[in-house]
Amino acid sequence: MNTPVTVEVDMGSASSRSRPPERAWLVRLRRADRSVIVAIGLRHNAADRLAQQISDLLG
């Protein structure tokens, strides 16, 4: 059986790219111990919206 893909919203690093803290959110896809970041530098509400759209697509 395949492990499901989960969609995560997380706070990334603002300081490493000189981003303002409000634009440091990222969206990540994860399956077991593997993950890929699909977007970074988002505001929290935009990251939540993207994560929901991806979840809807996968689900």
Rosetta silent file (secondary structure, phi, psi, omega in degrees, C-alpha in Angstrom):
SEQUENCE: MNTPVTVEVDMGSASSRSRPPERAWLVRLRRADRSVIVAIGLRHNAADRLAQQISDLLG
SCORE:     score description
SCORE:     0.000 S_00000001
   1 L     0.000  137.533  179.115    0.000    0.000    0.000 S_00000001
   2 L   -78.121  140.544  173.219    1.295    3.476   -0.852 S_00000001
   3 L   -71.412  134.122 -179.504    1.846    6.011    1.882 S_00000001
   4 L   -67.204  154.549  174.239   -0.459    8.989    1.316 S_00000001
   5 L   -86.699  131.487  175.523    0.874   12.361    0.265 S_00000001
   6 E  -111.476  152.437  178.508    0.326   15.080    2.853 S_00000001
   7 E  -111.693  126.953 -177.053    0.339   18.822    2.267 S_00000001
   8 E  -121.305  142.498  171.097    2.050   20.958    4.906 S_00000001
   9 E  -112.125  128.974 -175.306    2.163   24.689    5.538 S_00000001
  10 E  -145.220  158.389  175.776    5.195   25.769    7.511 S_00000001
  11 E   -83.628  122.276  176.408    7.196   28.866    8.386 S_00000001
  12 L   -90.882 -166.962  179.776   10.377   29.027    6.342 S_00000001
  13 L   -91.327  121.792  176.812   13.443   31.170    6.866 S_00000001
  14 L   -85.497  -34.016 -172.768   12.925   34.849    6.238 S_00000001
  15 H   -72.299  -30.892 -175.700   16.449   35.935    7.054 S_00000001
  16 H   -69.861  -21.834 -179.125   18.283   33.750    4.545 S_00000001
  17 H  -121.648   13.810 -178.948   16.601   35.440    1.570 S_00000001
  18 L    56.750   35.142  176.147   15.930   38.871    3.076 S_00000001
  19 L   -85.057  146.677  170.680   12.197   38.198    3.038 S_00000001
  20 L   -66.810  146.733 -176.231    9.915   40.061    5.387 S_00000001
  21 H   -55.118  -31.787 -179.344    8.692   37.641    8.085 S_00000001
  22 H   -71.654  -11.445  179.153    5.101   37.786    6.826 S_00000001
  23 H  -114.870   37.301 -177.376    6.292   36.340    3.479 S_00000001
  24 L  -110.296   10.627 -177.428    8.254   33.402    4.872 S_00000001
  25 E   -81.700  148.344  179.161    5.570   30.715    4.625 S_00000001
  26 E  -132.334  160.974  174.715    6.057   27.620    2.483 S_00000001
  27 E  -120.048  130.038 -175.965    3.990   24.736    1.149 S_00000001
  28 E  -128.433  141.178  170.427    5.518   21.270    1.210 S_00000001
  29 E  -102.225  138.085 -178.324    4.366   17.889   -0.070 S_00000001
  30 E  -135.210  138.712  169.996    5.440   14.892    2.003 S_00000001
  31 E  -137.118  113.434 -177.593    5.268   11.134    1.564 S_00000001
  32 L    55.136 -121.519 -176.829    6.901    9.125    4.353 S_00000001
  33 L   -96.370    9.921  178.785   10.483   10.421    4.698 S_00000001
  34 E  -109.645  143.687  178.402   10.548   12.260    1.351 S_00000001
  35 E  -148.933  158.466  175.188    9.395   15.834    0.810 S_00000001
  36 E  -142.316  134.858  175.940    9.453   18.601   -1.759 S_00000001
  37 E   -86.768  124.884 -177.837    8.794   22.308   -1.251 S_00000001
  38 E   -99.769  -18.773  177.446    6.413   23.527   -3.954 S_00000001
  39 E  -158.634  143.692  177.527    6.254   27.205   -2.949 S_00000001
  40 E  -144.539  155.896  179.937    8.109   29.512   -0.584 S_00000001
  41 E    86.652   25.518 -178.361    7.941   33.218    0.190 S_00000001
  42 E   -99.509  158.512  167.706    4.175   33.278    0.629 S_00000001
  43 L   -76.592  157.608 -175.116    1.981   35.051    3.121 S_00000001
  44 H   -57.180  -45.157 -177.972    0.258   32.698    5.552 S_00000001
  45 H   -66.269  -34.890  177.919   -3.199   33.023    3.970 S_00000001
  46 H   -69.154  -38.972  177.806   -1.784   32.414    0.467 S_00000001
  47 H   -64.913  -42.868  177.157    0.086   29.324    1.693 S_00000001
  48 H   -61.382  -42.515 -179.769   -3.095   27.993    3.329 S_00000001
  49 H   -64.163  -45.116  178.302   -5.064   28.616    0.136 S_00000001
  50 H   -63.471  -43.325  178.673   -2.473   26.840   -2.038 S_00000001
  51 H   -60.225  -40.747  178.682   -2.286   23.911    0.372 S_00000001
  52 H   -65.400  -41.258  178.157   -6.077   23.555    0.250 S_00000001
  53 H   -62.728  -41.282  178.142   -6.080   23.619   -3.551 S_00000001
  54 H   -67.024  -43.238  177.933   -3.407   20.917   -3.675 S_00000001
  55 H   -59.588  -42.618  178.003   -5.265   18.811   -1.093 S_00000001
  56 H   -61.738  -41.422  179.801   -8.457   19.112   -3.138 S_00000001
  57 H   -65.259  -40.628 -178.848   -6.578   18.035   -6.262 S_00000001
  58 H   -76.176  -25.554 -167.166   -5.029   15.033   -4.528 S_00000001
  59 L   -90.858    0.000    0.000   -8.119   14.060   -2.646 S_00000001
